[in-house]
Amino acid sequence: MPPPPPPGLSPPPPPTPAVSPISIPVGAFDQTSGGAVSTSFGTCPGGGQGTGYARDKALARYVVTLPVKGSYVMEVQFGHSGHMDKTYARWDAEPTTANYDLFAGETATNKLLTSEATTLDAGTHAFWIGSSPDGNWYTLPWCALTVKCLNCMVAPPPPPS
């Protein structure tokens, strides 16, 4: 247990959260791999259309700037399409059927899923999501993306001297 502060001084305030959830517009991808990705694919549970494509490989990359090092997850709201679907997602590399941080199959239709937690440094990162070559399973449409930090706390600045 730390010693009490000297007489007349207050203890420092507790650490404060450093990162609020970051919502990423699903149409804000900056790159694709394997073919086109459409922002009018399938349907979303709250109405409107999702993002994805009916192709064996159709990935979208989203660039995310993280303010501090931490353990991050991506929450993905999935929608519905008329295809047989499997979607894979991964931080900082294209996902494959063997390497991914999140997987969504038919049972994830209209559900909110969370990726595995990944420790990421502060700075710019990529989040890839879509279908990977897996025998012509297409993307399950994604309707919302939200980045959350599970352990991001920073100490407050020191008091003025």
LUMTOR-764529 format. One line per 3 residues: number of its first residue (from 1); their letters; for each residue x, y, z of N, C-alpha, C, CB. Coordinates in Angstrom, 3 decimals. Glycine has a CB too. Example, Ala and Ser with C-alpha at 12.3 -4.5 7.8 and 13.67 -1.06 7.14 Angstrom:
BEGIN
1 = AS = 13.190/-5.690/7.800/12.300/-4.500/7.800/13.200/-3.300/7.800/11.308/-4.473/9.046 ~ 12.850/-2.250/7.080/13.670/-1.060/7.140/12.900/0.030/7.870/14.084/-0.598/5.725 $
//
This chain:
BEGIN
1 = MPP = 0.847/-1.172/0.000/0.000/0.000/0.000/0.896/1.240/0.000/-0.965/-0.005/1.224 ~ 0.605/2.229/-0.883/1.461/3.417/-0.936/1.294/4.263/0.321/1.142/4.257/-2.183 ~ 2.344/5.006/0.682/2.248/5.860/1.875/1.248/6.995/1.632/3.643/6.440/2.250 $
4 = PPP = 0.670/7.535/2.699/-0.261/8.653/2.524/0.478/9.888/2.018/-0.986/8.971/3.850 ~ -0.246/10.812/1.383/0.413/12.030/0.908/0.857/12.886/2.093/-0.531/12.838/-0.015 ~ 1.863/13.739/1.871/2.308/14.638/2.943/1.138/15.508/3.416/3.490/15.532/2.458 $
7 = PGL = 1.194/15.978/4.669/0.106/16.822/5.180/-0.151/18.014/4.254/0.439/17.321/6.600 ~ -1.426/18.307/4.043/-1.796/19.466/3.224/-1.933/19.151/1.742/-0.780/20.548/3.400 ~ -1.525/17.965/1.301/-1.658/17.590/-0.114/-2.717/16.516/-0.264/-0.308/17.096/-0.689 $
10 = SPP = -3.485/16.627/-1.316/-4.492/15.613/-1.608/-3.863/14.488/-2.409/-5.686/16.224/-2.373 ~ -4.407/13.283/-2.285/-3.888/12.215/-3.134/-4.230/12.511/-4.588/-4.459/10.839/-2.706 ~ -3.448/11.966/-5.502/-3.752/12.210/-6.921/-5.097/11.573/-7.277/-2.620/11.644/-7.839 $
13 = PPP = -5.788/12.149/-8.260/-7.053/11.537/-8.683/-6.780/10.184/-9.332/-7.817/12.468/-9.666 ~ -7.777/9.314/-9.371/-7.570/7.997/-9.990/-7.356/8.142/-11.492/-8.772/7.067/-9.712 ~ -6.772/7.098/-12.113/-6.624/7.142/-13.575/-7.990/7.295/-14.238/-5.914/5.863/-14.095 $
16 = TPA = -7.990/7.861/-15.416/-9.236/8.074/-16.151/-9.201/7.288/-17.460/-9.465/9.586/-16.426 ~ -10.374/6.880/-17.960/-10.377/6.166/-19.241/-9.758/7.023/-20.334/-11.807/5.762/-19.634 ~ -8.972/6.378/-21.175/-8.279/7.114/-22.225/-8.992/7.032/-23.562/-6.876/6.599/-22.371 $
19 = VSP = -9.802/6.015/-23.746/-10.364/5.782/-25.069/-11.866/5.549/-24.954/-9.675/4.580/-25.755 ~ -12.626/6.386/-25.613/-14.059/6.142/-25.746/-14.256/5.202/-26.934/-14.862/7.489/-25.937 ~ -15.371/4.482/-26.974/-15.614/3.640/-28.154/-15.540/4.468/-29.434/-16.989/2.946/-28.051 $
22 = ISI = -14.963/3.887/-30.467/-14.782/4.556/-31.756/-15.685/3.884/-32.777/-13.288/4.512/-32.216 ~ -16.696/4.595/-33.259/-17.574/4.065/-34.304/-16.953/4.339/-35.663/-18.996/4.689/-34.214 ~ -16.957/3.333/-36.520/-16.389/3.466/-37.860/-17.523/3.295/-38.865/-15.242/2.416/-38.110 $
25 = PVG = -17.771/4.297/-39.700/-18.805/4.120/-40.737/-18.439/2.941/-41.646/-18.972/5.424/-41.581 ~ -19.401/2.039/-41.890/-19.090/0.832/-42.660/-18.705/1.125/-44.101/-20.265/-0.101/-42.642 ~ -19.058/2.300/-44.605/-18.670/2.671/-45.963/-17.311/3.341/-46.041/-19.698/3.577/-46.550 $
28 = AFD = -16.615/3.471/-44.896/-15.350/4.214/-44.857/-14.122/3.340/-45.070/-15.223/4.923/-43.543 ~ -14.263/2.186/-45.707/-13.082/1.368/-45.986/-12.227/2.075/-47.036/-13.489/-0.062/-46.471 ~ -10.900/1.896/-46.945/-9.994/2.602/-47.861/-9.366/1.682/-48.887/-8.906/3.293/-47.083 $
31 = QTS = -9.585/0.374/-48.755/-8.958/-0.565/-49.676/-9.764/-1.859/-49.661/-7.462/-0.827/-49.293 ~ -9.739/-2.577/-50.779/-10.365/-3.897/-50.839/-9.336/-4.904/-51.340/-11.626/-3.883/-51.762 ~ -9.636/-6.172/-51.116/-8.774/-7.243/-51.591/-9.658/-8.377/-52.083/-7.800/-7.730/-50.474 $
34 = GGA = -9.353/-8.890/-53.274/-10.098/-10.008/-53.817/-11.267/-9.611/-54.692/-10.584/-10.847/-52.718 ~ -11.592/-8.363/-54.728/-12.715/-7.927/-55.554/-13.508/-6.841/-54.865/-13.621/-9.100/-55.888 ~ -14.593/-6.486/-55.496/-15.425/-5.391/-55.018/-16.045/-5.701/-53.666/-16.511/-5.085/-56.023 $
37 = VST = -16.295/-4.644/-52.911/-17.081/-4.702/-51.681/-18.145/-3.629/-51.841/-16.188/-4.481/-50.367 ~ -19.393/-3.991/-51.566/-20.518/-3.088/-51.776/-21.079/-2.594/-50.446/-21.614/-3.782/-52.587 ~ -21.502/-1.345/-50.426/-22.150/-0.788/-49.239/-23.670/-0.943/-49.321/-21.778/0.696/-49.071 $
40 = SFG = -24.143/-1.722/-50.268/-25.578/-2.011/-50.373/-25.769/-3.510/-50.579/-26.234/-1.203/-51.543 ~ -25.332/-4.270/-49.570/-25.341/-5.728/-49.640/-26.125/-6.278/-48.454/-23.892/-6.298/-49.658 ~ -27.143/-7.045/-48.708/-27.942/-7.626/-47.637/-28.727/-6.569/-46.881/-27.056/-8.389/-46.679 $
43 = TCP = -29.230/-6.956/-45.716/-30.022/-6.036/-44.898/-29.471/-5.995/-43.483/-31.510/-6.452/-44.883 ~ -29.772/-4.897/-42.780/-29.333/-4.713/-41.401/-30.535/-4.832/-40.466/-28.630/-3.339/-41.222 ~ -30.312/-5.286/-39.224/-31.435/-5.480/-38.318/-32.199/-4.193/-37.992/-30.943/-6.095/-37.051 $
46 = GGG = -31.544/-3.056/-38.031/-32.215/-1.781/-37.753/-32.750/-1.108/-39.005/-31.267/-0.845/-37.054 ~ -32.688/-1.809/-40.141/-33.091/-1.229/-41.417/-31.873/-0.839/-42.227/-33.995/-0.013/-41.199 ~ -32.066/-0.619/-43.488/-30.974/-0.252/-44.377/-30.213/-1.473/-44.850/-30.031/0.709/-43.686 $
49 = QGT = -29.117/-1.201/-45.565/-28.321/-2.269/-46.149/-26.952/-2.335/-45.506/-28.187/-2.076/-47.649 ~ -26.345/-3.525/-45.575/-25.037/-3.740/-44.996/-23.933/-3.626/-46.024/-24.981/-5.080/-44.336 ~ -22.724/-3.972/-45.589/-21.546/-3.934/-46.442/-21.034/-5.361/-46.602/-20.440/-2.997/-45.849 $
52 = GYA = -20.579/-5.703/-47.799/-20.057/-7.034/-48.097/-20.173/-7.299/-49.581/-20.803/-8.118/-47.292 ~ -20.089/-8.565/-49.972/-20.229/-8.900/-51.379/-20.374/-10.405/-51.535/-19.027/-8.382/-52.189 ~ -21.064/-10.831/-52.573/-21.254/-12.248/-52.885/-20.082/-12.736/-53.730/-22.604/-12.482/-53.628 $
55 = RDK = -18.965/-13.006/-53.053/-17.745/-13.460/-53.722/-16.938/-14.282/-52.725/-16.905/-12.251/-54.269 ~ -16.189/-15.253/-53.227/-15.396/-16.119/-52.363/-14.334/-15.340/-51.589/-14.738/-17.209/-53.187 ~ -13.780/-14.292/-52.167/-12.860/-13.417/-51.436/-13.254/-11.979/-51.722/-11.366/-13.684/-51.838 $
58 = ALA = -13.704/-11.314/-50.683/-14.070/-9.897/-50.779/-13.816/-9.276/-49.413/-15.577/-9.705/-51.231 ~ -12.663/-8.629/-49.276/-12.254/-8.039/-48.003/-12.220/-6.519/-48.094/-10.880/-8.572/-47.583 ~ -12.569/-5.878/-46.979/-12.469/-4.424/-46.877/-11.511/-4.092/-45.737/-13.877/-3.768/-46.644 $
61 = RYV = -10.719/-3.032/-45.935/-9.775/-2.589/-44.902/-10.229/-1.246/-44.355/-8.326/-2.489/-45.468 ~ -10.278/-1.163/-43.040/-10.607/0.074/-42.338/-9.374/0.531/-41.575/-11.824/-0.120/-41.375 ~ -9.021/1.803/-41.694/-7.884/2.348/-40.978/-8.387/2.981/-39.684/-7.112/3.383/-41.851 $
64 = VTL = -7.743/2.611/-38.582/-8.142/3.080/-37.261/-6.919/3.660/-36.567/-8.773/1.929/-36.417 ~ -7.049/4.854/-36.002/-5.963/5.448/-35.228/-6.295/5.303/-33.748/-5.744/6.950/-35.610 ~ -5.422/4.603/-33.036/-5.625/4.343/-31.619/-4.739/5.272/-30.798/-5.327/2.864/-31.283 $
67 = PVK = -5.293/5.938/-29.782/-4.527/6.947/-29.050/-3.529/6.382/-28.046/-5.462/7.847/-28.339 ~ -3.749/5.173/-27.540/-2.856/4.593/-26.535/-2.726/3.095/-26.775/-3.377/4.872/-25.099 ~ -1.651/2.516/-26.235/-1.490/1.062/-26.284/-2.549/0.436/-25.392/-0.052/0.627/-25.839 $
70 = GSY = -3.121/-0.677/-25.854/-4.121/-1.346/-25.037/-4.591/-2.632/-25.666/-5.292/-0.440/-24.800 ~ -5.526/-3.251/-25.002/-6.161/-4.473/-25.474/-7.477/-4.084/-26.148/-6.397/-5.492/-24.296 ~ -7.530/-4.222/-27.464/-8.661/-3.723/-28.253/-9.503/-4.859/-28.823/-8.159/-2.837/-29.388 $
73 = VME = -10.801/-4.578/-28.946/-11.727/-5.462/-29.642/-12.497/-4.636/-30.659/-12.696/-6.175/-28.643 ~ -13.034/-5.332/-31.648/-13.934/-4.708/-32.610/-15.291/-5.374/-32.434/-13.402/-4.847/-34.096 ~ -16.311/-4.556/-32.161/-17.678/-5.070/-32.142/-18.249/-4.908/-33.536/-18.560/-4.332/-31.079 $
76 = VQF = -18.852/-5.976/-34.038/-19.406/-5.956/-35.392/-20.883/-6.363/-35.319/-18.603/-6.914/-36.349 ~ -21.737/-5.473/-35.815/-23.155/-5.813/-35.952/-23.342/-6.412/-37.329/-24.085/-4.560/-35.743 ~ -23.790/-7.660/-37.368/-24.006/-8.327/-38.633/-25.461/-8.239/-39.060/-23.572/-9.772/-38.544 $
79 = GHS = -25.686/-8.375/-40.362/-27.014/-8.353/-40.943/-27.363/-9.703/-41.536/-27.116/-7.269/-42.003 ~ -28.143/-9.664/-42.619/-28.637/-10.881/-43.267/-28.472/-10.756/-44.779/-30.126/-11.142/-42.899 ~ -28.135/-11.870/-45.417/-28.159/-11.933/-46.875/-28.805/-13.249/-47.274/-26.721/-11.800/-47.482 $
82 = GHM = -29.115/-13.396/-48.531/-29.731/-14.627/-49.017/-28.728/-15.688/-49.402/-30.598/-14.330/-50.185 ~ -27.454/-15.483/-49.079/-26.393/-16.422/-49.457/-25.954/-17.238/-48.246/-25.185/-15.668/-50.062 ~ -25.178/-18.260/-48.500/-24.506/-18.990/-47.425/-23.245/-18.191/-47.115/-24.174/-20.505/-47.831 $
85 = DKT = -23.111/-17.776/-45.866/-22.096/-16.771/-45.543/-21.132/-17.202/-44.439/-22.769/-15.496/-45.137 ~ -19.894/-16.720/-44.589/-18.868/-16.805/-43.552/-18.028/-15.540/-43.671/-17.982/-18.116/-43.697 ~ -17.869/-14.833/-42.583/-17.063/-13.618/-42.582/-15.945/-13.764/-41.562/-17.932/-12.371/-42.273 $
88 = YAR = -14.763/-13.320/-41.964/-13.576/-13.368/-41.118/-13.069/-11.934/-40.947/-12.464/-14.303/-41.735 ~ -12.462/-11.648/-39.790/-11.895/-10.317/-39.567/-10.598/-10.455/-38.779/-12.902/-9.393/-38.816 ~ -9.696/-9.489/-38.986/-8.383/-9.555/-38.324/-7.760/-8.171/-38.268/-7.438/-10.539/-39.062 $
91 = WDA = -7.082/-7.905/-37.158/-6.319/-6.663/-37.024/-4.997/-6.794/-37.786/-6.058/-6.330/-35.521 ~ -4.648/-5.779/-38.539/-3.325/-5.567/-39.155/-2.870/-6.614/-40.166/-2.319/-5.498/-38.096 ~ -3.764/-7.462/-40.638/-3.429/-8.409/-41.712/-4.734/-8.964/-42.281/-2.500/-9.574/-41.187 $
94 = EPT = -4.692/-9.378/-43.529/-5.877/-9.997/-44.108/-6.183/-11.296/-43.364/-5.679/-10.263/-45.626 ~ -7.444/-11.514/-43.014/-7.786/-12.767/-42.343/-7.796/-13.933/-43.326/-9.148/-12.649/-41.654 ~ -7.558/-15.102/-42.799/-7.689/-16.336/-43.571/-8.603/-17.267/-42.783/-6.284/-17.006/-43.849 $
97 = TAN = -8.901/-18.410/-43.364/-9.753/-19.372/-42.657/-9.036/-19.951/-41.435/-10.177/-20.508/-43.606 ~ -7.721/-19.793/-41.356/-6.951/-20.310/-40.222/-6.480/-19.210/-39.270/-5.755/-21.083/-40.728 ~ -6.420/-17.962/-39.721/-5.909/-16.854/-38.903/-6.886/-15.695/-38.926/-4.524/-16.393/-39.403 $
100 = YDL = -7.591/-15.516/-37.830/-8.577/-14.441/-37.733/-8.806/-14.088/-36.268/-9.910/-14.850/-38.411 ~ -9.323/-12.884/-36.035/-9.684/-12.424/-34.692/-11.189/-12.511/-34.455/-9.208/-10.988/-34.480 ~ -11.948/-12.681/-35.530/-13.397/-12.815/-35.431/-13.881/-13.668/-36.594/-14.099/-11.420/-35.429 $
103 = FAG = -14.824/-14.559/-36.304/-15.463/-15.368/-37.338/-16.968/-15.267/-37.148/-14.983/-16.859/-37.282 ~ -17.688/-15.128/-38.253/-19.149/-15.092/-38.207/-19.686/-15.964/-39.328/-19.689/-13.631/-38.329 ~ -20.494/-16.940/-38.966/-21.159/-17.790/-39.943/-22.650/-17.508/-39.953/-20.896/-19.270/-39.644 $
106 = ETA = -23.398/-18.406/-40.560/-24.847/-18.223/-40.684/-25.545/-17.968/-39.353/-25.452/-19.432/-41.334 ~ -25.047/-18.573/-38.274/-25.698/-18.392/-36.972/-25.530/-16.985/-36.413/-25.150/-19.391/-35.983 ~ -24.663/-16.180/-37.030/-24.449/-14.799/-36.580/-25.360/-13.795/-37.292/-22.999/-14.406/-36.798 $
109 = TNK = -26.249/-14.270/-38.139/-27.163/-13.381/-38.844/-27.888/-12.473/-37.846/-28.179/-14.195/-39.677 ~ -27.817/-11.169/-38.097/-28.465/-10.128/-37.286/-27.981/-10.094/-35.831/-29.961/-10.334/-37.305 ~ -26.758/-10.554/-35.578/-26.214/-10.551/-34.215/-25.028/-9.602/-34.100/-25.792/-11.967/-33.803 $
112 = LLT = -24.769/-9.181/-32.852/-23.603/-8.367/-32.518/-22.535/-9.310/-31.977/-23.958/-7.233/-31.473 ~ -21.361/-9.355/-32.640/-20.251/-10.192/-32.199/-19.050/-9.319/-31.865/-19.883/-11.232/-33.279 ~ -18.184/-9.833/-31.018/-16.981/-9.115/-30.604/-15.761/-9.953/-30.961/-17.010/-8.798/-29.078 $
115 = SEA = -14.764/-9.301/-31.549/-13.527/-9.999/-31.922/-12.754/-10.405/-30.674/-12.646/-9.108/-32.832 ~ -11.775/-11.275/-30.873/-10.837/-11.587/-29.805/-10.083/-10.312/-29.441/-9.853/-12.724/-30.230 ~ -9.712/-10.163/-28.184/-8.917/-9.006/-27.757/-7.509/-9.127/-28.329/-8.872/-8.898/-26.199 $
118 = TTL = -6.999/-8.006/-28.814/-5.659/-7.947/-29.402/-4.924/-6.767/-28.805/-5.719/-7.833/-30.955 ~ -3.696/-6.993/-28.342/-2.890/-5.891/-27.816/-2.305/-5.122/-28.989/-1.758/-6.411/-26.868 ~ -2.623/-3.832/-29.034/-2.166/-2.972/-30.125/-1.488/-1.738/-29.549/-3.348/-2.566/-31.045 $
121 = DAG = -0.408/-1.306/-30.200/0.272/-0.076/-29.809/-0.541/1.129/-30.242/1.683/-0.015/-30.413 ~ -0.256/2.272/-29.642/-0.850/3.522/-30.111/-0.399/3.747/-31.551/-0.444/4.732/-29.193 ~ -1.272/4.347/-32.363/-0.920/4.638/-33.746/-1.968/4.111/-34.708/0.436/4.047/-34.082 $
124 = THA = -1.575/4.020/-35.967/-2.496/3.637/-37.035/-2.474/2.127/-37.243/-2.137/4.362/-38.344 ~ -3.676/1.554/-37.319/-3.834/0.114/-37.531/-4.883/-0.118/-38.601/-4.225/-0.610/-36.215 ~ -4.888/-1.335/-39.136/-5.877/-1.734/-40.130/-6.763/-2.817/-39.532/-5.194/-2.233/-41.438 $
127 = FWI = -8.047/-2.752/-39.834/-8.975/-3.823/-39.473/-9.567/-4.342/-40.765/-10.096/-3.327/-38.480 ~ -9.271/-5.607/-41.089/-9.754/-6.243/-42.308/-10.973/-7.098/-41.975/-8.638/-7.103/-42.969 ~ -11.987/-7.049/-42.827/-13.182/-7.855/-42.629/-13.760/-8.253/-43.987/-14.232/-7.085/-41.788 $
130 = GSS = -14.283/-9.482/-44.064/-14.916/-9.952/-45.297/-14.764/-11.447/-45.456/-14.326/-9.243/-46.505 ~ -14.901/-11.907/-46.690/-14.793/-13.340/-46.972/-13.380/-13.677/-47.429/-15.822/-13.770/-48.044 ~ -12.936/-14.850/-47.019/-11.636/-15.376/-47.440/-11.894/-16.624/-48.279/-10.708/-15.698/-46.202 $
133 = PDG = -10.973/-16.982/-49.165/-11.206/-18.164/-49.993/-11.484/-19.399/-49.125/-9.994/-18.420/-50.909 ~ -12.724/-19.880/-49.204/-13.132/-20.989/-48.344/-14.202/-21.855/-49.014/-13.654/-20.455/-47.007 ~ -14.160/-21.935/-50.325/-15.125/-22.780/-51.019/-16.398/-22.067/-51.413/-15.467/-23.938/-50.173 $
136 = NWY = -16.282/-20.779/-51.720/-17.405/-19.960/-52.198/-18.479/-19.667/-51.158/-18.040/-20.634/-53.353 ~ -18.069/-19.493/-49.907/-18.948/-18.892/-48.912/-18.733/-17.391/-49.038/-18.648/-19.422/-47.434 ~ -19.805/-16.623/-49.019/-19.711/-15.180/-49.226/-19.710/-14.440/-47.899/-20.864/-14.688/-50.101 $
139 = TLP = -19.677/-13.112/-47.956/-19.657/-12.342/-46.715/-21.036/-12.296/-46.076/-19.154/-10.925/-46.975 ~ -21.042/-12.351/-44.759/-22.227/-12.007/-43.999/-22.166/-10.483/-43.884/-22.280/-12.740/-42.565 ~ -23.206/-9.760/-44.293/-23.105/-8.299/-44.285/-22.799/-7.756/-42.890/-24.398/-7.682/-44.805 $
142 = WCA = -21.930/-6.750/-42.836/-21.694/-6.060/-41.564/-22.363/-4.695/-41.644/-20.154/-5.923/-41.255 ~ -22.948/-4.283/-40.527/-23.800/-3.090/-40.493/-23.263/-1.991/-39.586/-25.183/-3.467/-40.044 ~ -22.397/-2.348/-38.637/-21.801/-1.355/-37.728/-20.491/-1.923/-37.197/-22.777/-0.993/-36.544 $
145 = LTV = -19.508/-1.031/-37.027/-18.193/-1.389/-36.491/-17.866/-0.433/-35.344/-17.084/-1.333/-37.606 ~ -17.502/-0.990/-34.189/-17.152/-0.156/-33.041/-15.901/-0.718/-32.381/-18.326/-0.081/-32.023 ~ -14.860/0.111/-32.259/-13.614/-0.268/-31.594/-13.754/0.057/-30.110/-12.378/0.471/-32.223 $
148 = KCL = -13.373/-0.898/-29.261/-13.396/-0.667/-27.819/-12.072/-1.128/-27.218/-14.592/-1.406/-27.154 ~ -11.595/-0.364/-26.252/-10.383/-0.740/-25.526/-10.804/-1.318/-24.180/-9.416/0.488/-25.340 ~ -10.275/-2.481/-23.858/-10.670/-3.164/-22.633/-9.904/-2.712/-21.401/-10.494/-4.626/-22.805 $
151 = NCM = -8.720/-2.151/-21.578/-7.888/-1.810/-20.419/-7.185/-0.460/-20.552/-6.857/-2.886/-20.204 ~ -7.727/0.427/-21.346/-7.048/1.701/-21.595/-7.286/2.685/-20.458/-7.522/2.307/-22.917 ~ -6.298/2.823/-19.638/-6.341/3.799/-18.560/-5.019/4.572/-18.614/-6.566/3.108/-17.146 $
154 = VAP = -5.107/5.840/-18.373/-3.888/6.644/-18.314/-3.932/7.461/-17.029/-3.745/7.574/-19.577 ~ -2.779/7.690/-16.471/-2.710/8.515/-15.260/-2.997/9.953/-15.622/-1.327/8.394/-14.573 ~ -3.641/10.695/-14.716/-3.890/12.115/-14.999/-2.573/12.882/-14.996/-4.871/12.724/-13.960 $
157 = PPP = -2.562/14.061/-15.596/-1.317/14.836/-15.580/-0.972/15.224/-14.151/-1.439/16.101/-16.470 ~ 0.318/15.421/-13.887/0.715/15.799/-12.525/0.165/17.193/-12.190/2.270/15.774/-12.377 ~ -0.093/17.431/-10.897/-0.601/18.762/-10.529/0.480/19.814/-10.771/-1.060/18.790/-9.039 $
160 = PS = 0.059/21.045/-11.013/1.050/22.111/-11.227/1.906/22.290/-9.986/0.356/23.443/-11.592 ~ 3.178/22.614/-10.210/4.079/22.798/-9.060/4.223/24.236/-8.698/5.438/22.219/-9.343 $
//
